[in-house]
Amino acid sequence: MLFALITIATFLTMEGITWCTHKFVMHGFMWYFHEDHHQPRYENPLERNDIFFVIFAAPSIALFYFGINPTLNYMFFIGLGILFYGIAYFLVHDVLIHQRFKWFKNTNNRYLKGLRKAHKIHHKKLYKHDGECFGMLFVPFKYFQKPRI
């Protein structure tokens, strides 16, 4: 039970870590790698921005390693929470929002539409400053409201 709570707490904590990393690192000193993600896409299916998958995977891999040596311990479950967040990020950000894979093209889910709308607002800014909506799973409530007619 404790290990499940560690995994869930890590997953939820990753949203805050992702928000801070997106705002202060990706839109800060590592803008060079993130910049192409804010530009129109052409032929190449890869972006320099994809390096962040490796950067975020490294701590998870290390925690898996140290979480089973010499015996199974809490670090393994922290690594598992990071892995689960990475999978969710991939499915929401790369598959649902950016359609890098055409798996979930049409959705009427209000929550998923809100995520997509918030991310579109984030991408209206083509430069590193004055951005908004840096989160991935938790975005401001206003993006989930139906437009007033």
Rosetta silent file (secondary structure, phi, psi, omega in degrees, C-alpha in Angstrom):
SEQUENCE: MLFALITIATFLTMEGITWCTHKFVMHGFMWYFHEDHHQPRYENPLERNDIFFVIFAAPSIALFYFGINPTLNYMFFIGLGILFYGIAYFLVHDVLIHQRFKWFKNTNNRYLKGLRKAHKIHHKKLYKHDGECFGMLFVPFKYFQKPRI
SCORE:     score description
SCORE:     0.000 S_00000001
   1 L     0.000  -43.621  179.566    0.000    0.000    0.000 S_00000001
   2 H   -61.616  -40.422 -178.908    2.811    2.407    0.907 S_00000001
   3 H   -66.767  -34.519  176.457    4.554    1.733   -2.399 S_00000001
   4 H   -66.112  -40.452  177.912    1.353    2.501   -4.331 S_00000001
   5 H   -64.920  -38.703  177.245    1.048    5.810   -2.457 S_00000001
   6 H   -62.204  -43.982 -179.784    4.676    6.652   -3.268 S_00000001
   7 H   -63.250  -45.855 -179.460    4.019    5.960   -6.965 S_00000001
   8 H   -66.098  -44.601  179.068    0.834    8.079   -7.019 S_00000001
   9 H   -61.666  -39.634  178.447    2.433   10.926   -5.037 S_00000001
  10 H   -65.098  -44.976  177.998    5.397   10.940   -7.420 S_00000001
  11 H   -54.904  -48.724 -178.091    3.077   10.989  -10.449 S_00000001
  12 H   -67.248  -38.090  178.221    1.197   13.996   -9.034 S_00000001
  13 H   -64.576  -32.153 -179.407    4.420   15.756   -8.013 S_00000001
  14 H   -60.941  -28.024  177.674    5.729   15.386  -11.550 S_00000001
  15 H   -63.361  -44.101  177.145    3.095   17.842  -12.784 S_00000001
  16 H   -66.110  -41.241  177.560    4.637   20.576  -10.633 S_00000001
  17 H   -63.442  -41.737  179.086    8.144   19.575  -11.641 S_00000001
  18 H   -64.414  -43.534  178.739    7.088   19.580  -15.291 S_00000001
  19 H   -58.181  -50.415 -178.916    5.469   23.026  -14.948 S_00000001
  20 H   -63.484  -42.857  179.565    8.620   24.492  -13.365 S_00000001
  21 H   -64.594  -41.670 -179.749   10.919   22.784  -15.857 S_00000001
  22 H   -63.578  -47.334 -175.678    8.806   23.936  -18.789 S_00000001
  23 H   -71.740  -46.528 -169.597    8.626   27.547  -17.607 S_00000001
  24 H   -98.530  -22.250 -179.791   12.139   28.068  -16.219 S_00000001
  25 H  -103.727  -57.225 -178.006   14.306   25.567  -18.117 S_00000001
  26 H   -66.030  -38.687  177.352   12.645   24.945  -21.491 S_00000001
  27 H   -96.821   17.627  178.121   11.589   28.591  -21.810 S_00000001
  28 H  -124.256 -121.020 -172.299   14.839   29.647  -20.136 S_00000001
  29 H   -70.338  -13.790  176.974   18.412   28.499  -20.580 S_00000001
  30 L  -107.813   24.637  179.113   17.481   25.418  -22.664 S_00000001
  31 H   -55.770  -33.603 -179.820   15.280   27.352  -25.105 S_00000001
  32 H   -52.049  -40.737 -178.601   17.572   26.261  -27.952 S_00000001
  33 H   -79.170  -29.605 -174.763   16.219   22.721  -27.597 S_00000001
  34 H   -91.065  -20.793 -172.702   12.585   23.725  -27.022 S_00000001
  35 H   -56.339  -42.903 -177.389   12.320   26.484  -29.630 S_00000001
  36 H   -65.318  -19.451  177.084   11.599   24.209  -32.598 S_00000001
  37 H   -69.856  -23.391  179.997    8.606   22.836  -30.700 S_00000001
  38 H   -95.995    6.786  179.649    7.009   26.290  -30.973 S_00000001
  39 L  -107.038  157.965  177.318    7.592   26.549  -34.719 S_00000001
  40 L   -58.836  144.107 -178.487    5.450   25.119  -37.526 S_00000001
  41 L   -89.794  145.043  178.351    6.255   21.471  -38.283 S_00000001
  42 L  -121.493 -131.358 -173.182    7.475   20.344  -41.627 S_00000001
  43 L   -74.489  -38.663 -171.896    8.812   17.029  -42.871 S_00000001
  44 L   -70.867  123.306  179.488   11.011   15.929  -39.976 S_00000001
  45 L   -75.883  -13.680 -179.887    9.104   13.849  -37.381 S_00000001
  46 L  -102.507  153.708  176.931   11.771   14.586  -34.737 S_00000001
  47 L  -128.580  156.678  171.962   12.432   17.843  -32.915 S_00000001
  48 H   -59.823  -31.665  179.313   15.374   19.044  -30.829 S_00000001
  49 H   -56.320  -24.448 -179.077   12.746   19.275  -28.096 S_00000001
  50 H   -63.649  -14.299  177.241   12.622   15.455  -28.004 S_00000001
  51 H   -60.874  -26.002 -178.706   15.861   15.529  -25.978 S_00000001
  52 H   -67.429  -24.570  173.481   13.690   16.284  -22.951 S_00000001
  53 H   -62.566  -40.963  179.077   12.276   12.745  -23.088 S_00000001
  54 H   -69.002  -43.272 -179.494   15.804   11.478  -22.477 S_00000001
  55 H   -60.526  -42.467 -179.890   16.475   14.078  -19.787 S_00000001
  56 H   -76.099  -26.951  179.733   13.310   13.103  -17.896 S_00000001
  57 H   -74.436  -30.546 -175.325   13.872    9.375  -18.404 S_00000001
  58 H   -56.955  -48.389  178.291   17.386    9.404  -16.905 S_00000001
  59 H   -63.910  -35.945  178.896   16.310    9.914  -13.255 S_00000001
  60 H   -62.683  -45.426  179.429   13.606    7.276  -13.642 S_00000001
  61 H   -62.432  -44.594  178.933   16.103    4.745  -14.987 S_00000001
  62 H   -61.958  -41.501  179.423   18.564    5.553  -12.193 S_00000001
  63 H   -66.686  -36.122  174.248   15.827    5.185   -9.571 S_00000001
  64 H   -61.017  -45.666 -178.251   14.825    1.802  -11.018 S_00000001
  65 H   -61.622  -52.264 -178.613   18.431    0.652  -10.795 S_00000001
  66 H   -73.953  -17.036  179.322   18.993    1.868   -7.230 S_00000001
  67 H   -82.545   -6.822  175.087   15.489    0.782   -6.270 S_00000001
  68 H  -119.684   -2.811  178.957   16.299   -2.892   -6.837 S_00000001
  69 L  -111.624  119.939   -0.770   19.919   -2.901   -5.600 S_00000001
  70 L   -84.356  -20.390  177.072   20.407   -4.629   -3.241 S_00000001
  71 L  -136.624  165.891  178.648   16.677   -5.174   -2.607 S_00000001
  72 L   -59.843  128.823  179.775   13.415   -3.632   -3.770 S_00000001
  73 L  -144.295 -176.843 -173.371   12.906   -0.258   -2.056 S_00000001
  74 H   -58.494  -29.793 -178.120   11.031    3.041   -2.279 S_00000001
  75 H   -61.411  -34.580  177.719   13.295    4.442   -5.042 S_00000001
  76 H   -58.658  -41.314 -175.293   11.906    1.885   -7.483 S_00000001
  77 H   -78.300  -25.833  170.377    8.386    3.220   -6.904 S_00000001
  78 H   -67.015  -45.469  176.510    9.482    6.845   -7.311 S_00000001
  79 H   -59.070  -37.439  178.881   10.980    5.789  -10.659 S_00000001
  80 H   -66.057  -40.645  177.033    7.696    4.059  -11.485 S_00000001
  81 H   -62.688  -39.860  176.979    5.734    7.258  -10.769 S_00000001
  82 H   -65.512  -42.893  178.226    8.058    9.189  -13.085 S_00000001
  83 H   -60.437  -47.177  179.796    7.649    6.508  -15.772 S_00000001
  84 H   -61.086  -39.145  177.300    3.841    6.600  -15.504 S_00000001
  85 H   -65.614  -40.644  177.931    3.906   10.393  -15.782 S_00000001
  86 H   -60.663  -40.113  177.324    6.158   10.117  -18.837 S_00000001
  87 H   -65.475  -44.628  178.269    3.693    7.730  -20.475 S_00000001
  88 H   -62.023  -42.030  179.231    0.796   10.078  -19.668 S_00000001
  89 H   -60.685  -47.002  179.111    2.781   13.014  -21.008 S_00000001
  90 H   -58.583  -48.367 -177.266    3.525   11.183  -24.239 S_00000001
  91 H   -65.712  -42.051 -178.174   -0.115   10.169  -24.730 S_00000001
  92 H   -77.419  -51.739 -172.690   -1.556   13.579  -23.894 S_00000001
  93 H   -75.742  -52.233 -173.341    1.084   15.899  -25.341 S_00000001
  94 H   -85.401  -34.032 -177.702    2.465   14.079  -28.361 S_00000001
  95 H   -90.210  -55.799 -175.428   -0.477   11.892  -29.342 S_00000001
  96 H   -73.307  -52.615 -172.417   -3.608   13.824  -28.343 S_00000001
  97 H   -77.001  -54.691 -174.131   -2.484   17.460  -28.560 S_00000001
  98 L   -91.494   -6.058  176.210    0.153   17.517  -31.301 S_00000001
  99 L    54.674   37.360  176.462   -1.128   14.502  -33.238 S_00000001
 100 L   -66.698  -24.278  171.768    2.387   13.167  -33.849 S_00000001
 101 L  -128.313  136.173 -172.243    0.609    9.826  -33.966 S_00000001
 102 L   -90.494   53.462 -176.523   -2.948    9.746  -35.285 S_00000001
 103 L   -89.163  -41.301 -176.370   -4.399    7.551  -32.539 S_00000001
 104 L  -121.860   63.157 -173.382   -6.933    9.842  -30.847 S_00000001
 105 L   -67.238  -44.679 -175.474   -7.864   12.230  -33.615 S_00000001
 106 L  -115.816  120.447  175.684  -11.437   12.958  -32.627 S_00000001
 107 L  -137.130  142.615  175.074  -12.495   13.376  -29.040 S_00000001
 108 L  -109.888    9.187 -179.317  -15.516   15.012  -27.475 S_00000001
 109 L   -68.914  125.183 -175.837  -14.196   14.654  -23.939 S_00000001
 110 H   -61.400  -41.794  179.133  -14.462   18.034  -22.185 S_00000001
 111 H   -62.659  -48.054 -178.771  -11.288   17.524  -20.142 S_00000001
 112 H   -66.100  -35.860  176.017   -9.198   16.538  -23.182 S_00000001
 113 H   -65.050  -38.385  177.571  -10.613   19.459  -25.182 S_00000001
 114 H   -63.999  -42.499  176.649   -9.632   21.785  -22.321 S_00000001
 115 H   -60.744  -44.817 -178.985   -6.088   20.430  -22.303 S_00000001
 116 H   -62.897  -42.914 -179.413   -5.858   20.901  -26.048 S_00000001
 117 H   -64.016  -44.425  179.853   -7.204   24.472  -25.833 S_00000001
 118 H   -62.048  -39.351 -179.272   -4.746   25.441  -23.065 S_00000001
 119 H   -69.513  -35.662  176.405   -1.846   24.039  -25.051 S_00000001
 120 H   -63.546  -39.026  176.690   -2.907   25.957  -28.158 S_00000001
 121 H   -62.427  -42.024  178.642   -2.856   29.148  -26.073 S_00000001
 122 H   -59.907  -40.933 -176.149    0.656   28.216  -24.920 S_00000001
 123 H   -81.579   -4.407  174.040    1.791   27.755  -28.520 S_00000001
 124 L   -63.398  -28.399  177.500    0.409   31.121  -29.670 S_00000001
 125 L   -87.470  119.917 -179.046    3.679   32.505  -28.345 S_00000001
 126 L   -90.420   -3.614 -176.646    6.471   31.566  -30.730 S_00000001
 127 L  -120.621  172.740 -170.510    9.175   32.926  -28.436 S_00000001
 128 L   -76.985  -18.872 -176.281   10.400   32.056  -24.989 S_00000001
 129 L   -97.433  160.600  174.154    8.940   35.021  -23.085 S_00000001
 130 L    62.675   31.078  178.322    5.381   35.892  -22.041 S_00000001
 131 L   -83.339  170.520  174.171    4.084   32.328  -22.179 S_00000001
 132 L  -149.053  169.157  179.110    1.233   30.812  -20.218 S_00000001
 133 L    58.286   66.583 -178.605   -0.200   27.353  -19.513 S_00000001
 134 L   -89.147   -9.101 -179.927    3.023   25.504  -18.763 S_00000001
 135 L   -78.581  175.660 -179.349    1.306   22.506  -17.170 S_00000001
 136 L  -122.234  -50.907 -178.450    0.259   19.323  -18.909 S_00000001
 137 L   -97.732  -27.853 -179.501   -2.470   17.527  -16.938 S_00000001
 138 L  -115.737  110.057  179.301   -3.640   20.371  -14.689 S_00000001
 139 L  -123.698  162.358 -177.713   -4.457   23.588  -16.522 S_00000001
 140 L   -53.786  144.807 -176.263   -6.579   26.577  -15.441 S_00000001
 141 H   -57.083  -31.891 -175.819  -10.294   25.897  -15.095 S_00000001
 142 H   -57.650  -24.279 -179.036  -11.203   28.554  -17.682 S_00000001
 143 H   -79.288  -10.656  178.643  -10.065   26.235  -20.483 S_00000001
 144 H   -98.127   -8.417 -178.973  -12.664   23.649  -19.548 S_00000001
 145 L   -78.082  146.449  176.524  -15.615   26.014  -19.653 S_00000001
 146 L   -73.944  141.215  179.043  -17.904   26.010  -22.646 S_00000001
 147 L   -64.312  142.559  177.925  -17.693   29.195  -24.710 S_00000001
 148 L   -83.219  137.413 -178.197  -20.542   31.629  -24.161 S_00000001
 149 L  -103.413    0.000    0.000  -22.623   32.350  -27.201 S_00000001
